[in-house]
Amino acid sequence: MEAGLELTWWVWVVIYAAMLAAGLVQGMFGFGFPIIATPLTVLVTDVKTAIVLNMLPTLTLNLASSSTAIAQNPAGKCEGRESVTMNAER
């Protein structure tokens, strides 16, 4: 059995900073949280711990993003689709 990984205060600070940076990227571009947060977390922990620590924030952000998209467009209609259809018929 493996020895437990000790997460000291400076490791938590690095993890927090990584998730903050990843959250800013997610907020600006709409994707990228796990792409940024996981490798930065792996710098101070092992891979298994990094994945476990990033699962809940990633799931939360994805659910929040999808619920926001559904709230903004409840019918699921794609804007601009009519113009593509009209151009194809010409």
C-alpha positions, 0 to 999 in steps of 0.5 A: 500500500502506498504512503499517503501524500501530504498536502502542505499549505504551500501545495494548497496555495499552488492548487488554488492558484492553478484553479484560479488561473484555469477558472479565468481561462474558462470564463474568458474562452468558455473551455479549458479548465481541466486543460490548465488546472490538471497539469499545474496541479500535477506539478505539486502532486501526483497524477491521481491526486490531481485528477481527483482534486480537479473532478468536482470543479470541472463538473461544476463548471460544465454544469453551470455552463450548460445550464446557462446556455439552456437558460439563454436558448431554451428552444435550442434554436441555432441563430443564423441557421436560416441564412445558411439555409437560404444561401444553400437554396440559391 
